[in-house]
Amino acid sequence: LATRRGSRDLLLTGPDGLSWFTTPASPLVRVRLTATLETGSVSLGGRVQGYAGGRIAIYRERPGFPRTLAGVVTPAHDGSFVFTDRRPLRPLLYRAVYVQPKTAVPYAALLRTPVD
């Protein structure tokens, strides 16, 4: 929801219920995520546009099962990151979640195609 001053109000659901966030302007943060299947592992890579410090949580997601944390990575200064999941159960999706330090707003990217 945009306000008159150009800020954005976001209502997000999380494990503790609903959270209300106000950002100073339209979000300039974007998260990209790709995956490549390798022998016995999945190589993940991506970039956080607008990266301003912090870490990225990588989650495994399987239909009918709770989301599980695969690991946490610290991106390079340009926002790029890599992660190797050595114990993937397939088929599954991956989600990369970055929480912008200044606003505490979470931004995420979810793979649209399962890794088989």
C-alpha positions in Angstrom: 0.0 0.0 0.0 1.5 3.3 -1.1 1.1 6.4 1.2 1.0 10.1 0.3 4.6 10.6 1.4 5.9 7.9 -1.0 6.5 5.3 1.7 5.2 1.8 1.5 3.2 -0.1 4.1 3.7 -3.9 4.0 1.6 -6.5 5.9 3.5 -9.8 6.0 2.7 -13.1 7.6 5.4 -15.1 9.4 5.8 -17.8 12.0 4.7 -15.4 14.8 1.7 -14.1 12.9 1.2 -10.9 11.0 3.9 -8.1 11.0 3.4 -4.5 9.7 6.4 -2.8 8.1 6.7 0.7 6.7 9.5 1.4 4.2 10.6 4.9 3.3 10.0 4.4 -0.5 9.3 1.8 -3.1 11.6 -1.2 -2.4 14.9 -1.1 -4.1 15.8 -4.5 -2.9 15.4 -7.5 -5.2 16.6 -11.1 -4.6 17.5 -13.5 -7.5 18.1 -17.2 -7.0 19.2 -20.0 -9.4 19.9 -23.7 -8.8 22.1 -26.3 -10.6 21.8 -30.0 -9.9 25.2 -31.6 -9.4 26.1 -35.2 -8.4 24.9 -35.6 -4.8 24.3 -31.8 -4.3 22.6 -28.7 -5.5 24.6 -25.5 -6.2 22.7 -22.3 -5.5 23.7 -18.8 -6.6 22.1 -15.4 -6.7 22.3 -11.8 -6.0 20.7 -9.2 -3.8 20.2 -6.0 -5.6 20.4 -3.2 -3.1 22.4 -5.3 -0.7 23.3 -3.3 2.5 25.0 -5.9 4.7 23.6 -8.9 6.6 23.1 -12.5 5.7 20.8 -14.6 3.5 19.0 -17.6 4.8 18.5 -20.5 2.3 15.5 -22.7 2.9 14.5 -26.1 1.4 10.8 -26.5 0.6 8.9 -29.6 -0.2 5.1 -29.8 -0.8 3.4 -31.2 2.3 6.4 -30.6 4.6 7.5 -27.7 6.8 10.2 -25.4 5.4 13.7 -26.2 6.7 16.8 -24.1 6.9 19.5 -25.4 4.6 22.1 -22.8 5.7 23.0 -19.1 5.9 25.5 -17.3 3.7 27.1 -13.8 3.7 27.0 -12.2 0.3 30.0 -10.5 -1.3 29.9 -6.6 -1.3 28.1 -6.6 -4.7 25.3 -8.8 -3.2 26.3 -12.0 -5.0 26.2 -15.3 -3.1 26.7 -19.0 -3.6 25.7 -22.0 -1.5 26.0 -25.7 -1.9 23.3 -28.0 -0.4 25.0 -31.3 0.1 22.0 -33.2 1.4 19.1 -32.4 -0.8 15.9 -34.5 -0.7 14.2 -34.2 -4.1 12.0 -32.9 -5.5 12.3 -29.6 -3.7 12.3 -25.9 -4.1 14.7 -23.4 -2.5 13.9 -20.0 -1.1 16.5 -17.3 -0.3 15.5 -14.7 2.3 17.3 -11.5 2.9 16.3 -9.1 5.7 17.2 -5.5 4.9 19.0 -4.3 8.1 17.7 -0.7 8.0 14.0 -1.5 7.7 13.9 -5.2 8.9 11.7 -6.0 5.9 12.3 -9.5 4.5 12.8 -9.9 0.8 12.8 -13.4 -0.8 13.2 -15.3 -4.0 11.6 -18.7 -4.5 12.6 -21.1 -7.3 9.6 -21.7 -9.6 10.7 -25.1 -10.8 11.5 -27.9 -8.4 15.0 -29.4 -8.4 14.6 -33.1 -9.4 
